[in-house]
Amino acid sequence: MANVKFHSGEQIPLEMHKVRIVQKLNLPSVERRLKAITEAGNNTFLLKNRDVFIDMLTDSGVNAMSDRQQAAMFIADDSYAGSETFIRLENKLKEIFDTEYFLPTHQGRACENIISQILVQPGLIVPMNYHFTTTKSHITLNGGIVEELICDAGLEVTSSYPFKGNMDVIKLKAFVEKHGADKIAFVRMEAGANLIGGQPFSLNNLSEVRKVCDKHGLILVLDASLLADNLYFIKTREQECKNMSIREITLKIASLCDVIYFSARKLGCARGGGICTNNKDIFVKMRELIPLYEGFLTYGGMSVREMEAITVGLDETMDEDFISQGPQFIAFMVDELMKKGVPVVTPAGGLGCHINAMDFVSHIPQEQYPAGALAAALYIASGVRGMERGTLSEQRNPDGTETFSNMELLRLAIPRRVFTLSQIKYVIDRIVWLHKNRNLIEGLTFVEEPNILRFFFGRLKPVSNWQEKLAEKFRKDFGDSL
Ligand SMILES: *Cc1c(COP(=O)(O)O)cnc(C)c1O
């Protein structure tokens, strides 16, 4: 966003775009919200959109498109093979990453499937700054082992460390020396580390990781799904990069990695994904799997319209005004909540505002899913849909015991260019109310529990009638207001 000072001294993020297409929203009554969350098995993934007022579930595939993106969709070249649309996308990726080869996929996790099938063998380890849900599932499905080497600050909920997504390079060195390079499938760095609050790595950290990879002949894979936020943070927080353009930073990052993959549901603000590399050997191996799982090599499961939108979206990602909107709205929300004493992840990251449920509802034990309970409670109090990112998003161990997550977060994603500041203020208001009434919130327990990625469609129930009591308190305090 542009550098604009307010005469009042107030610091608020200023949108550098105007809204030209709108969608009507519906705010159901608290009685309806109570019913809806029960019908959804207390899982916000299972709520119907018609019952949701502000949808902060995710930033995936729900970012607002620009007029240029929509215009590009009209000129999409529909053909099974060899479409001009594909060539435009391929060329755009060559331009911003300087990579020779591109494989299209239908979304981010499809890249993870293909990369894991080619590079992971049973017993091999993948050291990474931090895991993502689908990443871990694909690596373990192929018999691999995930090893997280995030820097210590990364797991501190509140911190002033600007690059909490950094890998601990000393730990990486020791790890490689201990296990030997032939036990390692590849090293993975995730931009805007999702599960710890959209936290960035620094360019310097990535360079240090690269040095370790070079020394031991290891492949470095970048998950660039949340690269846009990470680019903004490198530009604004890393002293050495102050004078570099977003394009220069992007090229530098790409030059340090062997394989780059991304979800275009986030990067590029449309729907799709892809893998970029300069490594011909890896490219040739992965290429065989694309027609098998995705579609022919010139669409990979994406519609040509979406591919045109991604091409333009990637170009717009190189514009600082464009990529700053999300982080600045998030910083506003984090600052306002902190002022009111609500525990949040700091410093503000990308992707969304993350509430620390471990502290917010410290009376709920981890086996009763504090972040999941908080997500259900916030929905009842506001019609706002967030996403649990804690123990519920983990998988049980083979012996049936829980893997307790390092953090219990309620993630309130802020899709790019979608919400206005008054909507953000409404969300803040209801969270503050809920925080004052937090002792009314109790835990959840599973009624139906899938074995894999249980958070997507598992069903839960409250451990008592606490949700009715919360709705009653809402009525008492807000009267007939929605
Ligand atoms: C969303 C995401 C993915 C998976 O992408 P999909 O398009 O949802 O399959 C992988 N890694 C990260 C960091 C993500 O945020």
Ligand as a Chemical Component Dictionary entry (heavy atoms), coordinates in Angstrom:
data_LIG
# 
_chem_comp.id                   LIG 
_chem_comp.type                 NON-POLYMER 
_chem_comp.pdbx_formal_charge   0 
_chem_comp.three_letter_code    LIG 
# 
loop_
_chem_comp_atom.comp_id 
_chem_comp_atom.atom_id 
_chem_comp_atom.alt_atom_id 
_chem_comp_atom.type_symbol 
_chem_comp_atom.charge 
_chem_comp_atom.model_Cartn_x 
_chem_comp_atom.model_Cartn_y 
_chem_comp_atom.model_Cartn_z 
_chem_comp_atom.pdbx_ordinal 
LIG C1 C1 C 0 -2.420 -24.091 0.735  1  
LIG C2 C2 C 0 -1.049 -24.589 0.862  2  
LIG C3 C3 C 0 -0.663 -25.788 0.252  3  
LIG C4 C4 C 0 -1.643 -26.658 -0.519 4  
LIG O1 O1 O 0 -2.191 -25.990 -1.597 5  
LIG P1 P1 P 0 -3.660 -26.369 -2.161 6  
LIG O2 O2 O 0 -3.791 -25.563 -3.386 7  
LIG O3 O3 O 0 -4.642 -26.009 -1.092 8  
LIG O4 O4 O 0 -3.666 -27.834 -2.413 9  
LIG C5 C5 C 0 0.649  -26.186 0.399  10 
LIG N1 N1 N 0 1.525  -25.455 1.114  11 
LIG C6 C6 C 0 1.188  -24.309 1.714  12 
LIG C7 C7 C 0 2.204  -23.542 2.473  13 
LIG C8 C8 C 0 -0.111 -23.830 1.624  14 
LIG O5 O5 O 0 -0.446 -22.703 2.238  15 
# 
loop_
_chem_comp_bond.comp_id 
_chem_comp_bond.atom_id_1 
_chem_comp_bond.atom_id_2 
_chem_comp_bond.value_order 
_chem_comp_bond.pdbx_ordinal 
LIG C1 C2 SING 1  
LIG C2 C3 SING 2  
LIG C2 C8 DOUB 3  
LIG C3 C4 SING 4  
LIG C3 C5 DOUB 5  
LIG C4 O1 SING 6  
LIG O1 P1 SING 7  
LIG P1 O2 DOUB 8  
LIG P1 O3 SING 9  
LIG P1 O4 SING 10 
LIG C5 N1 SING 11 
LIG N1 C6 DOUB 12 
LIG C6 C7 SING 13 
LIG C6 C8 SING 14 
LIG C8 O5 SING 15 
# 
